[in-house]
Amino acid sequence: MVVRAEPDPRYVFQFGGEPECGPVVYQVPGGAGGGGQRQPVFTCRFSAGRRATRTRSLTSESSMTRSTGRKLRSWLSTLHGDRDAQARREQRKGWTVTIHDLSGSPVAAASMVTPFVPSPAGSGRVSRANPGSWLILQPTGAGPASWKPWARLEAWRERGPVDALGYRLELVFDSGPTECAVPIAESSISTKRGGQFVIDPATFPVGAAGAPWPFSGGFVMGSTVEGEGRTSRPTLQVGVQHATCMGDVALFVALAAAVDLCMDACKLFSQRLRKELYHDQED
């Protein structure tokens, strides 16, 4: 009897927690080379960059009369409300997720390079016309702070009958004095139900971007994304032919973390973010 090889072998990885909570990433059984039990392969570190502004009351309530206290609290409430609204805008910038191998060396990163800001039209959402963006970075080997871009991810909040997270992914190539970007994925994910982020020529046909498909072979990557308000521990699949070393996998792990965080970054600006998203883990 001839035993046929798996037609589309994949490695499977799983975040041990939400990307902003500094989880371990495991290789899990079920994929190529998965073994019998899950094995830790990476750790994540999230940074929110500039901390959210904190306000303090300048006057002790014990020194006020009740009537004066009411007026002052009302004024402070209005002031803090304005500052809170401004803080919510500022909080959606400067996010970074760094992927480390088990020795502690950084092997990939996702850095928010364009802030996620509300539409000027007053809709309170990130618009397709002005999306936020991330760079997925890989180390150059020239030093601990030397990185080069591998891909650019843009995301926004879709308008229409179904509320959705829209996204676009481009691979970035340095071609001498200019930079070349090749689109490889563009779709949307329901903000209510969640879904899958996928890089696959079957869903993004070769030639659709007007440039040759940059990957040889079929399926490249898929990652789960939970809907808003749900605990998200992404499960990542990577095509075996696209993971020649753990550094390749680390780039996809950083991308999966960035996509997951886009669901938070694209929340309506009338909604608060969770505290993990605007406090550095060192706090």
Backbone bond lengths (Angstrom), bond angles and torsions (degrees), N, CA, C in turn:
res aa  C-N    CA-C-N  psi(-1)  N-CA   C-N-CA  omega(-1)  CA-C   N-CA-C  phi
1 M - - - 1.463 - - 1.531 108.95 -
2 V 1.317 115.63 134.67 1.456 120.98 179.16 1.526 109.20 -90.36
3 V 1.319 115.91 123.73 1.451 120.59 177.50 1.531 108.29 -94.92
4 R 1.298 115.71 117.34 1.447 119.74 -178.05 1.527 111.15 -82.07
5 A 1.304 114.71 142.84 1.463 119.51 178.18 1.523 109.69 -71.51
6 E 1.313 115.63 154.55 1.450 120.44 176.82 1.528 108.19 -57.77
7 P 1.352 119.20 125.91 1.462 121.20 -172.76 1.523 113.74 -64.27
8 D 1.318 116.81 -28.40 1.461 119.57 -176.07 1.524 108.99 -141.35
9 P 1.341 118.18 69.05 1.472 120.51 -174.04 1.523 111.83 -63.29
10 R 1.334 115.37 141.60 1.448 121.01 -176.83 1.521 110.26 -138.02
11 Y 1.320 115.05 148.14 1.450 121.19 167.39 1.529 107.47 -89.79
12 V 1.328 116.69 145.69 1.462 121.57 -178.87 1.525 109.08 -122.43
13 F 1.325 115.37 132.27 1.467 122.14 -179.83 1.522 108.70 -131.88
14 Q 1.308 115.72 153.24 1.459 119.94 -178.46 1.530 110.14 -140.24
15 F 1.334 115.40 133.72 1.459 120.84 173.96 1.532 108.63 -73.15
16 G 1.319 116.66 135.59 1.452 120.46 179.06 1.522 113.32 -79.73
17 G 1.313 117.50 -1.49 1.462 122.71 179.03 1.516 108.68 -172.15
18 E 1.310 116.37 -175.31 1.460 120.18 178.97 1.525 109.75 -68.19
19 P 1.338 118.49 141.14 1.469 120.75 -174.12 1.520 114.50 -54.81
20 E 1.346 117.83 -31.79 1.466 120.00 -178.69 1.522 112.52 -78.48
21 C 1.330 118.00 -5.18 1.473 121.47 -177.57 1.529 112.87 -102.34
22 G 1.330 117.56 14.11 1.460 121.10 175.52 1.517 114.26 66.58
23 P 1.351 118.86 48.88 1.460 119.34 -175.42 1.527 113.91 -79.86
24 V 1.319 114.74 164.16 1.463 122.60 165.62 1.524 107.35 -82.45
25 V 1.327 116.69 145.41 1.467 121.77 174.85 1.519 107.56 -109.08
26 Y 1.334 116.03 129.05 1.458 122.18 -175.61 1.522 111.12 -110.97
27 Q 1.338 115.81 145.94 1.459 119.68 163.16 1.520 106.50 -87.56
28 V 1.328 115.80 131.20 1.458 119.79 -170.99 1.528 110.85 -117.01
29 P 1.357 117.08 155.99 1.459 120.75 176.58 1.517 111.01 -60.54
30 G 1.324 115.06 158.51 1.460 119.93 177.63 1.504 112.79 109.38
31 G 1.329 116.37 -20.80 1.453 119.80 177.93 1.513 110.65 -110.83
32 A 1.333 116.86 177.69 1.449 120.95 179.47 1.521 109.79 -61.27
33 G 1.325 116.74 128.39 1.455 120.95 178.29 1.509 113.96 71.86
34 G 1.340 117.52 15.27 1.446 120.73 -175.26 1.512 114.27 -71.60
35 G 1.347 117.34 -24.09 1.453 119.79 -179.55 1.510 112.15 70.79
36 G 1.331 116.25 -164.11 1.450 120.62 -175.55 1.514 114.48 -94.27
37 Q 1.313 119.26 -16.24 1.456 121.27 179.80 1.522 109.32 -145.45
38 R 1.328 115.05 158.52 1.459 116.99 -176.54 1.518 110.62 -71.66
39 Q 1.324 114.61 144.40 1.455 121.45 -176.69 1.529 109.58 -122.52
40 P 1.342 119.08 131.92 1.468 120.18 175.69 1.522 110.14 -67.43
41 V 1.329 116.74 136.76 1.459 120.71 179.98 1.530 112.88 -128.80
42 F 1.341 117.84 -29.45 1.462 121.14 -179.46 1.525 109.62 -142.27
43 T 1.327 114.74 164.20 1.460 121.54 166.31 1.526 107.68 -125.79
44 C 1.333 116.02 154.57 1.465 121.67 179.46 1.526 109.43 -114.81
45 R 1.322 115.83 147.32 1.460 120.45 172.11 1.530 108.27 -132.85
46 F 1.319 115.24 123.24 1.466 121.27 -179.17 1.518 110.00 -102.07
47 S 1.320 116.26 139.50 1.461 121.95 173.79 1.513 108.90 -131.10
48 A 1.333 115.95 134.66 1.458 120.74 177.90 1.512 111.73 -94.66
49 G 1.318 117.74 6.12 1.454 120.77 179.00 1.507 110.97 65.88
50 R 1.329 115.75 -125.96 1.452 120.78 -179.14 1.518 110.26 -65.20
51 R 1.294 116.88 127.68 1.456 120.89 -178.83 1.519 111.04 -71.42
52 A 1.317 115.36 151.89 1.467 119.81 177.33 1.517 109.89 -63.03
53 T 1.311 115.13 143.96 1.463 120.56 179.74 1.517 110.13 -68.54
54 R 1.329 116.02 131.76 1.460 119.79 177.01 1.528 108.60 -109.35
55 T 1.306 115.82 137.01 1.464 119.98 -179.83 1.518 109.14 -105.29
56 R 1.336 114.88 151.48 1.464 120.78 179.27 1.522 109.43 -127.61
57 S 1.311 115.43 145.41 1.459 119.67 174.91 1.522 109.03 -76.03
58 L 1.339 116.17 132.36 1.462 120.65 -176.67 1.520 112.80 -89.12
59 T 1.311 116.23 -10.75 1.462 119.50 -175.32 1.520 110.10 -127.16
60 S 1.313 116.22 135.58 1.458 120.11 178.04 1.523 110.16 -77.12
61 E 1.353 116.12 130.89 1.460 119.54 -178.00 1.526 111.37 -63.28
62 S 1.308 117.47 -25.63 1.461 119.55 -177.95 1.524 111.80 -67.15
63 S 1.322 118.27 -17.81 1.457 121.27 -179.21 1.522 112.72 -93.85
64 M 1.324 117.18 4.04 1.460 120.65 -176.49 1.516 111.30 -105.52
65 T 1.273 115.40 153.90 1.461 119.13 165.59 1.511 107.10 -79.23
66 R 1.357 116.57 164.48 1.458 118.81 -178.04 1.521 112.80 -61.49
67 S 1.348 116.59 -43.13 1.460 119.27 -177.09 1.523 111.15 -66.44
68 T 1.335 115.91 -43.47 1.456 119.24 178.12 1.521 110.73 -65.01
69 G 1.338 114.81 -36.71 1.458 119.45 179.47 1.514 112.20 -62.29
70 R 1.358 116.20 -41.91 1.461 119.53 179.20 1.524 111.47 -61.40
71 K 1.354 115.94 -44.58 1.466 119.81 -178.57 1.525 110.91 -64.12
72 L 1.347 115.27 -42.71 1.450 118.61 -178.61 1.523 111.28 -67.00
73 R 1.349 116.78 -41.89 1.467 119.49 178.79 1.514 111.12 -62.73
74 S 1.348 116.32 -37.61 1.460 119.80 177.78 1.524 110.76 -63.57
75 W 1.338 115.73 -43.85 1.464 120.03 179.38 1.528 111.26 -64.82
76 L 1.349 115.64 -43.84 1.456 119.42 178.75 1.516 111.86 -63.68
77 S 1.348 116.34 -38.02 1.461 120.55 178.57 1.519 111.02 -60.36
78 T 1.360 115.46 -43.58 1.460 119.38 178.12 1.521 110.91 -64.73
79 L 1.338 116.03 -44.62 1.459 120.38 179.88 1.517 111.12 -62.74
80 H 1.340 116.47 -46.07 1.455 119.80 -179.18 1.510 110.69 -66.35
81 G 1.341 116.84 -33.74 1.458 119.54 177.82 1.510 111.05 -62.01
82 D 1.346 117.11 -43.12 1.458 120.74 177.16 1.524 110.85 -63.42
83 R 1.351 114.96 -42.24 1.464 118.35 -179.52 1.526 111.13 -68.82
84 D 1.334 116.69 -36.94 1.458 119.80 177.78 1.520 110.48 -62.29
85 A 1.336 116.56 -42.43 1.461 120.05 179.00 1.522 110.52 -61.89
86 Q 1.342 116.28 -42.07 1.458 120.33 178.29 1.527 110.28 -66.17
87 A 1.347 116.33 -40.87 1.466 119.82 -179.57 1.517 111.06 -62.84
88 R 1.349 117.10 -38.70 1.465 119.71 179.08 1.523 111.00 -61.61
89 R 1.337 116.28 -33.80 1.454 118.92 176.55 1.532 111.01 -70.72
90 E 1.325 115.50 -42.77 1.459 119.61 -176.75 1.525 112.06 -71.70
91 Q 1.313 117.33 -25.75 1.456 120.25 -175.69 1.525 112.67 -66.82
92 R 1.304 118.84 -20.72 1.461 120.90 -174.60 1.517 111.03 -97.04
93 K 1.317 114.67 48.62 1.453 120.90 174.63 1.521 108.30 -151.37
94 G 1.328 115.13 158.89 1.453 119.98 175.57 1.518 115.24 74.38
95 W 1.341 118.31 13.36 1.465 119.49 179.00 1.528 109.43 -76.81
96 T 1.329 115.41 141.13 1.463 121.41 177.33 1.522 109.29 -142.20
97 V 1.322 115.64 137.53 1.460 121.25 170.91 1.519 107.25 -120.10
98 T 1.325 116.82 121.17 1.464 121.53 178.46 1.526 108.87 -107.80
99 I 1.317 115.54 131.15 1.469 121.63 179.91 1.527 108.53 -99.45
100 H 1.332 116.26 127.07 1.457 122.19 -179.34 1.522 109.68 -115.20
101 D 1.341 115.97 145.10 1.460 118.44 171.23 1.518 108.79 -78.83
102 L 1.315 117.27 -179.65 1.463 120.09 -173.65 1.524 113.07 -71.43
103 S 1.329 117.12 -12.48 1.464 119.50 174.63 1.520 112.03 -85.95
104 G 1.356 115.79 -7.22 1.457 120.72 -179.97 1.509 114.37 96.74
105 S 1.334 117.53 -0.73 1.460 120.45 -179.76 1.523 110.86 -79.62
106 P 1.342 118.51 135.90 1.466 120.22 176.69 1.518 110.58 -71.10
107 V 1.336 116.39 130.48 1.465 120.70 -175.99 1.524 112.92 -121.58
108 A 1.328 118.12 -9.46 1.463 122.39 175.87 1.520 107.32 -169.64
109 A 1.324 115.74 163.28 1.462 119.76 178.63 1.517 109.80 -155.77
110 A 1.326 115.02 155.17 1.464 122.44 171.07 1.516 106.43 -123.68
111 S 1.331 116.69 122.82 1.458 121.12 -175.75 1.526 109.84 -125.32
112 M 1.339 116.23 126.58 1.460 121.16 178.34 1.521 108.52 -73.54
113 V 1.334 116.96 114.18 1.461 120.71 -175.13 1.526 112.69 -105.68
114 T 1.325 118.07 -20.42 1.465 122.13 173.65 1.517 107.69 -121.60
115 P 1.330 118.89 122.55 1.469 120.13 -177.20 1.524 111.98 -61.42
116 F 1.323 115.42 153.23 1.459 121.82 172.85 1.530 106.63 -92.50
117 V 1.335 116.51 111.02 1.462 121.51 -173.70 1.523 109.53 -125.85
118 P 1.345 117.37 156.06 1.468 119.80 -179.86 1.529 111.63 -71.12
119 S 1.317 115.47 151.32 1.455 121.73 178.32 1.519 111.02 -60.48
120 P 1.344 118.58 138.79 1.474 120.93 176.49 1.526 112.58 -61.20
121 A 1.353 116.57 -18.31 1.462 119.98 -179.16 1.522 112.06 -72.57
122 G 1.327 117.34 -6.81 1.459 120.27 176.90 1.504 114.77 87.00
123 S 1.348 116.67 17.61 1.459 119.58 -178.48 1.524 112.71 -79.48
124 G 1.337 117.60 -13.87 1.459 120.49 -178.88 1.511 113.53 71.87
125 R 1.326 116.39 24.19 1.457 120.35 179.55 1.526 110.06 -136.31
126 V 1.324 116.90 158.44 1.460 122.33 174.53 1.524 107.29 -76.02
127 S 1.313 117.02 124.30 1.463 120.00 -173.87 1.525 111.59 -94.94
128 R 1.325 115.10 156.60 1.467 120.69 176.30 1.526 110.98 -62.75
129 A 1.332 116.44 -31.35 1.460 120.59 -179.19 1.522 112.17 -71.51
130 N 1.335 117.26 -20.48 1.465 121.57 -178.83 1.528 109.35 -140.21
131 P 1.342 116.85 67.74 1.466 119.63 -175.05 1.521 112.25 -75.60
132 G 1.328 115.14 158.84 1.458 119.83 167.26 1.521 108.56 -82.29
133 S 1.331 117.35 161.98 1.467 118.25 -178.71 1.522 111.69 -147.38
134 W 1.326 113.54 155.99 1.457 123.78 177.18 1.522 108.90 -124.62
135 L 1.325 116.56 150.75 1.449 121.64 164.20 1.521 108.69 -107.46
136 I 1.324 115.33 133.15 1.456 121.25 172.11 1.515 106.17 -94.70
137 L 1.330 116.38 123.57 1.465 121.98 -168.47 1.517 112.01 -116.90
138 Q 1.317 115.16 147.85 1.463 120.39 173.43 1.530 109.20 -126.30
139 P 1.331 117.55 146.38 1.467 120.16 -179.17 1.527 110.52 -69.57
140 T 1.336 115.67 147.90 1.460 119.95 -179.71 1.526 112.67 -93.37
141 G 1.333 116.03 -14.12 1.457 119.37 -176.32 1.505 112.84 86.66
142 A 1.338 117.42 -1.58 1.461 120.93 -179.00 1.518 112.92 -84.46
143 G 1.312 117.16 -7.31 1.457 120.65 -179.24 1.514 110.00 158.96
144 P 1.340 117.25 167.15 1.464 120.54 -175.31 1.520 114.03 -63.41
145 A 1.330 118.64 -22.67 1.461 121.10 -177.57 1.529 112.20 -108.36
146 S 1.333 117.47 13.68 1.459 121.41 -176.55 1.522 110.57 -99.48
147 W 1.329 115.45 117.11 1.456 121.27 -177.65 1.525 109.68 -133.16
148 K 1.311 116.09 157.01 1.458 120.65 172.03 1.528 108.47 -135.09
149 P 1.344 117.28 148.80 1.469 119.61 -178.43 1.523 111.74 -71.99
150 W 1.313 115.07 142.22 1.460 122.91 175.49 1.527 110.61 -111.26
151 A 1.337 116.33 -37.82 1.466 120.12 -178.96 1.516 109.48 -153.80
152 R 1.336 115.12 159.01 1.464 121.82 175.53 1.529 108.68 -122.34
153 L 1.325 116.18 129.30 1.465 122.52 179.21 1.520 109.33 -114.49
154 E 1.321 117.27 125.59 1.454 122.60 174.36 1.521 109.07 -112.11
155 A 1.324 117.59 145.98 1.467 121.20 179.96 1.519 110.18 -146.81
156 W 1.328 115.17 153.19 1.468 122.22 -178.42 1.528 108.52 -157.19
157 R 1.308 116.24 175.73 1.467 121.68 179.16 1.526 108.30 -104.21
158 E 1.339 116.57 114.43 1.460 121.55 -178.28 1.523 110.91 -70.77
159 R 1.338 115.60 143.95 1.455 121.43 172.02 1.521 108.09 -104.84
160 G 1.330 116.55 145.13 1.448 120.10 -179.76 1.514 110.86 151.80
161 P 1.339 116.89 -168.93 1.466 120.06 -178.67 1.526 113.48 -64.12
162 V 1.338 116.82 -25.93 1.464 121.56 178.28 1.524 108.35 -119.38
163 D 1.341 116.47 122.69 1.459 120.90 178.34 1.523 107.96 -70.91
164 A 1.319 117.13 124.99 1.455 119.22 -172.41 1.519 112.04 -146.58
165 L 1.328 114.47 156.22 1.455 123.20 171.26 1.520 107.41 -90.54
166 G 1.324 116.57 115.86 1.452 120.11 175.25 1.519 110.51 -92.34
167 Y 1.341 116.67 148.11 1.463 119.54 -179.81 1.521 110.93 -148.30
168 R 1.320 113.82 157.63 1.460 123.08 175.34 1.514 108.15 -143.18
169 L 1.340 117.47 134.40 1.463 121.58 -179.31 1.521 109.60 -124.76
170 E 1.343 115.57 133.46 1.455 121.46 176.52 1.519 109.52 -126.80
171 L 1.331 116.67 139.11 1.455 120.29 168.18 1.520 108.09 -80.72
172 V 1.319 116.97 141.48 1.460 122.14 -176.71 1.524 108.88 -111.72
173 F 1.325 115.13 128.14 1.464 121.10 178.81 1.521 109.36 -122.13
174 D 1.309 115.19 140.22 1.458 121.02 176.70 1.528 107.59 -95.58
175 S 1.317 115.87 105.29 1.468 119.99 -178.58 1.529 109.59 -110.78
176 G 1.333 115.18 74.20 1.455 120.21 179.61 1.512 111.63 73.74
177 P 1.332 117.23 -127.29 1.470 119.88 -176.15 1.522 113.88 -76.78
178 T 1.328 117.40 -11.37 1.461 120.70 -178.02 1.519 110.27 -119.42
179 E 1.327 114.27 163.69 1.463 120.94 178.00 1.526 109.06 -109.62
180 C 1.318 116.26 134.87 1.458 121.44 179.89 1.523 108.67 -112.30
181 A 1.331 116.92 133.93 1.462 121.71 179.69 1.524 109.11 -123.29
182 V 1.318 116.40 129.42 1.465 121.92 -178.44 1.528 109.06 -116.19
183 P 1.348 118.72 114.75 1.470 120.70 177.61 1.523 111.44 -63.70
184 I 1.329 116.49 135.07 1.465 120.02 179.10 1.531 113.31 -130.80
185 A 1.325 117.86 -7.90 1.471 119.78 178.49 1.517 109.04 -158.54
186 E 1.334 116.24 138.42 1.460 121.90 174.57 1.520 108.31 -158.57
187 S 1.327 116.73 122.05 1.460 120.82 -178.94 1.528 108.15 -167.82
188 S 1.332 116.29 -159.66 1.463 121.04 177.70 1.521 109.62 -146.04
189 I 1.340 115.47 159.16 1.465 122.82 -178.92 1.520 107.61 -131.86
190 S 1.310 117.86 133.13 1.457 122.11 179.67 1.527 110.57 -59.41
191 T 1.343 116.86 128.95 1.460 119.65 178.21 1.525 111.43 -73.63
192 K 1.320 117.39 -17.40 1.464 121.21 -179.83 1.523 111.38 -89.35
193 R 1.326 117.10 -49.86 1.469 121.25 -174.36 1.523 113.20 -94.51
194 G 1.353 117.32 -19.51 1.450 119.08 -172.37 1.514 110.18 78.06
195 G 1.332 116.16 -165.02 1.462 119.33 -179.29 1.512 111.39 167.22
196 Q 1.342 115.72 -145.94 1.456 122.03 -176.31 1.518 110.52 -125.94
197 F 1.321 115.35 135.25 1.463 121.63 167.65 1.525 106.30 -95.40
198 V 1.322 117.39 127.06 1.463 120.12 -171.64 1.522 111.05 -134.50
199 I 1.336 115.36 138.66 1.467 122.35 166.48 1.523 106.27 -114.84
200 D 1.297 116.11 110.24 1.467 120.42 -174.17 1.528 107.86 -159.25
201 P 1.336 118.29 125.52 1.468 119.22 178.87 1.523 113.15 -60.74
202 A 1.332 116.48 -19.85 1.464 119.43 178.21 1.521 111.51 -68.57
203 T 1.330 117.08 -26.70 1.464 120.55 179.06 1.521 112.24 -105.38
204 F 1.329 116.37 -9.65 1.459 121.73 177.02 1.525 106.17 -138.35
205 P 1.338 117.68 82.84 1.473 122.17 -167.58 1.522 113.68 -55.01
206 V 1.337 114.58 144.10 1.454 120.68 176.09 1.525 108.97 -58.04
207 G 1.314 116.10 132.43 1.454 120.18 -179.54 1.507 113.48 95.74
208 A 1.348 117.28 -15.54 1.460 119.57 -179.40 1.520 110.89 -65.21
209 A 1.307 116.49 -28.26 1.459 119.95 -178.87 1.523 112.44 -89.02
210 G 1.340 116.67 -1.82 1.451 119.75 -178.16 1.513 113.11 77.23
211 A 1.327 117.88 14.82 1.464 122.87 179.80 1.523 107.95 -145.35
212 P 1.334 117.38 155.26 1.464 120.27 179.65 1.525 111.26 -59.54
213 W 1.329 116.57 142.86 1.463 121.14 176.14 1.519 108.72 -62.13
214 P 1.347 117.96 124.54 1.465 120.18 -171.15 1.520 115.02 -78.21
215 F 1.341 118.40 -10.50 1.458 121.35 -179.80 1.519 109.80 -107.71
216 S 1.319 116.43 138.67 1.459 119.88 173.33 1.525 107.74 -89.36
217 G 1.325 116.64 136.99 1.459 119.98 -177.51 1.505 111.74 100.29
218 G 1.325 116.32 -173.64 1.460 122.25 -174.28 1.514 113.83 -93.75
219 F 1.339 115.30 -121.31 1.463 122.49 -176.19 1.524 111.19 -47.26
220 V 1.348 115.92 134.07 1.462 120.94 -179.30 1.522 110.76 -104.98
221 M 1.337 116.86 -54.17 1.457 120.08 -173.06 1.513 110.47 -159.84
222 G 1.325 116.46 148.97 1.453 122.75 170.73 1.516 109.00 -145.75
223 S 1.338 116.59 141.96 1.461 120.41 -178.81 1.520 109.34 -142.39
224 T 1.329 116.47 137.69 1.458 120.51 178.86 1.526 110.41 -77.15
225 V 1.328 115.16 145.94 1.464 121.91 177.01 1.522 107.45 -134.43
226 E 1.328 117.15 122.40 1.457 120.89 179.10 1.525 110.42 -82.81
227 G 1.334 116.13 157.49 1.451 121.07 176.79 1.515 111.53 -73.39
228 E 1.320 116.08 172.22 1.455 121.55 -178.57 1.528 111.28 -59.77
229 G 1.332 115.36 139.78 1.452 120.69 176.15 1.515 114.58 83.43
230 R 1.324 117.11 -0.37 1.465 120.16 -179.76 1.527 110.15 -106.32
231 T 1.330 115.71 146.96 1.455 120.27 175.10 1.513 108.99 -65.28
232 S 1.315 116.41 128.04 1.464 120.47 -173.55 1.515 110.57 -117.67
233 R 1.322 115.90 116.24 1.460 122.53 173.94 1.522 106.98 -125.26
234 P 1.317 117.72 86.74 1.468 120.30 -170.55 1.514 113.58 -55.67
235 T 1.325 114.88 140.35 1.461 122.67 169.00 1.517 107.31 -106.20
236 L 1.306 116.21 127.30 1.460 123.07 -172.41 1.520 109.90 -116.07
237 Q 1.340 115.71 133.58 1.463 121.56 172.26 1.522 108.47 -117.40
238 V 1.325 115.98 136.08 1.461 121.48 179.84 1.524 108.16 -129.06
239 G 1.341 116.49 129.63 1.455 120.17 176.41 1.521 111.27 -60.61
240 V 1.326 116.41 131.94 1.462 121.14 -175.12 1.528 111.45 -55.27
241 Q 1.328 117.17 -38.41 1.466 119.51 -176.84 1.518 113.28 -68.54
242 H 1.347 116.56 -12.73 1.471 120.28 -178.87 1.525 112.38 -105.56
243 A 1.317 117.08 9.18 1.466 121.40 -179.55 1.525 108.73 -127.99
244 T 1.317 115.48 76.61 1.461 119.76 -177.98 1.525 112.00 -79.24
245 C 1.351 116.53 -16.44 1.458 121.09 177.10 1.524 108.31 -154.30
246 M 1.319 116.93 169.35 1.460 119.65 -178.11 1.526 111.67 -68.65
247 G 1.329 117.41 -22.76 1.454 119.93 175.06 1.522 111.52 -63.19
248 D 1.341 117.10 -36.79 1.465 120.86 175.80 1.524 110.44 -63.09
249 V 1.330 115.84 -44.93 1.468 120.34 179.78 1.526 110.49 -61.73
250 A 1.342 116.48 -40.29 1.463 120.42 -177.76 1.524 111.54 -59.50
251 L 1.333 117.72 -36.01 1.466 120.61 177.70 1.522 111.04 -63.05
252 F 1.322 116.59 -41.82 1.458 120.23 178.48 1.530 111.38 -68.99
253 V 1.324 116.74 -33.45 1.470 120.50 175.86 1.527 109.81 -64.43
254 A 1.333 117.48 -44.52 1.463 121.12 178.02 1.523 110.41 -62.51
255 L 1.322 117.62 -40.77 1.465 121.46 178.47 1.521 110.71 -63.86
256 A 1.337 117.53 -43.70 1.471 121.07 179.25 1.525 110.61 -61.18
257 A 1.328 117.06 -39.50 1.469 120.48 178.20 1.523 110.66 -64.75
258 A 1.341 116.98 -42.44 1.466 120.35 -179.77 1.518 111.34 -64.15
259 V 1.327 117.25 -42.73 1.469 120.38 178.50 1.516 110.57 -61.32
260 D 1.326 116.63 -43.37 1.458 120.66 179.18 1.525 110.90 -61.10
261 L 1.320 117.25 -43.05 1.464 121.42 -178.69 1.524 112.06 -70.54
262 C 1.331 117.34 -21.63 1.470 120.19 176.49 1.527 111.20 -62.84
263 M 1.320 117.42 -30.19 1.466 119.99 178.76 1.529 109.97 -62.57
264 D 1.333 116.63 -36.00 1.467 120.55 175.99 1.524 111.24 -77.02
265 A 1.325 116.68 -43.06 1.466 120.45 -177.06 1.524 111.82 -63.55
266 C 1.333 117.04 -26.28 1.466 121.16 -178.32 1.530 113.04 -98.94
267 K 1.325 117.31 11.80 1.465 118.94 173.84 1.520 109.65 -60.74
268 L 1.329 116.31 152.97 1.457 119.64 175.66 1.525 109.18 -57.86
269 F 1.320 117.08 144.01 1.460 120.34 -174.70 1.516 112.79 -76.04
270 S 1.321 116.77 -3.69 1.462 120.31 172.00 1.521 111.04 -81.87
271 Q 1.337 117.72 -8.37 1.459 122.84 -177.36 1.516 110.54 -105.81
272 R 1.325 115.58 143.36 1.466 120.95 179.49 1.526 110.85 -81.44
273 L 1.317 114.93 148.18 1.450 120.81 172.31 1.521 109.60 -85.92
274 R 1.329 115.83 157.02 1.456 119.90 174.50 1.531 109.86 -69.75
275 K 1.335 116.21 150.62 1.464 120.86 -172.70 1.521 112.18 -60.84
276 E 1.339 118.37 -28.30 1.464 120.46 -179.85 1.524 111.94 -61.50
277 L 1.329 116.43 -21.18 1.458 120.48 -174.81 1.524 113.43 -89.19
278 Y 1.322 117.59 -6.60 1.459 117.35 177.28 1.520 112.83 -133.87
279 H 1.335 117.21 15.48 1.459 120.80 170.79 1.511 107.20 -124.54
280 D 1.325 117.23 131.65 1.447 120.08 173.42 1.524 110.01 -62.40
281 Q 1.323 116.69 149.99 1.459 120.71 -178.00 1.524 111.52 -65.24
282 E 1.335 117.02 -20.69 1.461 118.99 -179.35 1.511 111.76 -75.38
283 D 1.383 117.44 -14.21 1.471 120.34 -178.83 1.515 110.34 -63.67
